[in-house]
Amino acid sequence: MPREIRNLALIGFMGSGKTAVGRMAAAQLAFEFVDTDALIEAAAGMSIPEIFAREGEPGFREWERKIVRTLAERSRTVIATGGGLPTYGDHLEQLKQHSLVVCLWASPEVLYERVRHHDHRPLLRTPDPLARIRELLARREPYYRQADVLIQTEHRPIREVAAQVVHAFRIHQQSVV
Ligand code: S3P
């Protein structure tokens, strides 16, 4: 199926800045902003930690599988995805059907610094979160690298990263019209 790019999807590890960058990029593009975790919480009527506690990680991945399908109906939307979402099933392919897929990148050490003061991420509630980040990122890297655009976010302000995301999207739009 040919791609019909109407949206911009941000993928990347927890702490890569998808939500903050996505909100800013959406404002600049005059697009709607959605976050798959927030869509799941609304559909499930539970927070992400509650879903993990009651249904386990497999239950949460099932919610992601349902939500990712609904994204195809959207247009002019910036979609921030949960860190694991593009690494399961054919989710990345589904996103690529309707979105330019941009990956926000940072090293495990920088990601750890960004997430260490937050406790709403069940996968990082372990005695050694940095080791967990290293292990998960190594497993996920092959998926993240399949993004259309990969952006380094280390030691860069959010507004600069957002500007680069918007630029990448506009360049892409120009190249197809
Ligand atoms: C997850 C990332 C989280 C959330 C869930 C699982 C992951 O989203 O979907 O806790 O598997 O990396 P953020 O990347 O927005 O933190």
Residues whose N, C-alpha, C, O or C-beta is under 5 A from the ligand:
A	BS01	S3P	G12 F13 M14 G15 D37 T81 G82 G83 G84 H120 R121 P122
